[in-house]
Amino acid sequence: MAAVNPWLILSVAIALEIAGTVCLKLADGFSHIVPSVLTFLFYGLAFVSLILAIKRVDISVAYAIWSGVGTAAIAVIGMTFLGEPFSWHRVFWVAVIVVGVVGLQLGGPARA
């Protein structure tokens, strides 16, 4: 059986982390049971996926991508769907996060 691409696993980790964070917001201080349970489920699976990804991707790169892309995505989701205020100032800083993650990836060789 061929090994699963670690970048695919990292992408799954990012998607699960984003889902967990959205559920955290929807849980409203853990007052809603379904999103509360899903928060723990998604975060747990996100960490498992991240652990599998860093077996073949440098942790500095994997974690920067995981946290940076997750942060940028949650900022966009918050402004688009969760009623958080939109501003070009916020968009600019989200873009800076994305540029930083891309720069880290392009900055040196990765193991995968």
N, C-alpha and C positions, 0 to 999 in steps of 0.2 A: 504494500500500500504506500503510495507516494505521500510525502510529508505535505501538510497543509501550509500554504504560503503564510509566513508570519505577518505580512502586511495585511492580509485578509483577516487574520485573527485580531490584529490591532484595530482594524476598522470595525470589527464586531464589538470589541471592547469600548470603542468610542461611542458607537450607537447605543450600547447598553448603559453607559454612563450618562449619556444625554437623556435616555428614557427614565433612568433613575432620578435624575435631577428634576425633570418635568413632574414626575410623580411626587417628589418631595414637595414641590410647590402646590400640587393638587391635594396633597394630604392635609394641608392647612393646619400645621402644628399637630399632626397625627390625629386629627379629629375625624378623618374619613378613613375607614378601615381598608378598603381595596387599594387606593393609591399608597397607603402606608405600607401594606404588605409588599406591593409591587416595588416600592422604593428599595427595600432590603433585598428582594429577589434580583432586581436589575443591577444594583451595586455589587452584590455578591458575584453574579455572573460576569460583570465587567472586570472585577479584580481577577477572577479565574482566567479570563481571556487575556488580560494584561500579563499575568504570570506566564502564560503559555507563549505569548509574543516575545517577551524578553529573554526567552531561551535562545532566540536566534537574532534578535535585534538589540543593539546597545541600549541599555536602560536610559541613558541620557537622552537619546534620540526618541525612543519609544514613549517615555514619560512626557517629554516636551510636546510631542505630537498629540498624545492622548489628552493631556490637560489643556493644551493650547487650542486644539480643534474643538474640544468639548466646551471650553469657555466661550469661544467665538460663536459656536452654534447656539448655546444657551442664551447668549446676549441677543442674537437675532431672533430666536424663538420668543424670548421675553418681550422684546419690542413689537414683534409681529402678532403673537397670539395670546400673550399673558397680560396685556394691558400696561406694560412698563413704558415709560416715556421714551419717545424716539428723539434723537438729536444727531446731527452730523458729527458732533464731537464724539459721541459714543461710537458711531460707525468708523470714524478715523482710528480710534484706539483699538477696536476689534481688528481693523486692517493691519495695524502695527503688530498685533499678536500673531496674525496669520503670516505676515512677512518674517517675523522672528522665527517661527516654526519652520518655514521653508528655508530660511537662511541656515538654521542649524542642520537641517537635512543635507543641504548642498555644501556645507562647510567641511565635510570630511567623509571618509569612507565608513560605511556601516558594515556590520558582519553578515547580514542576511544577504 
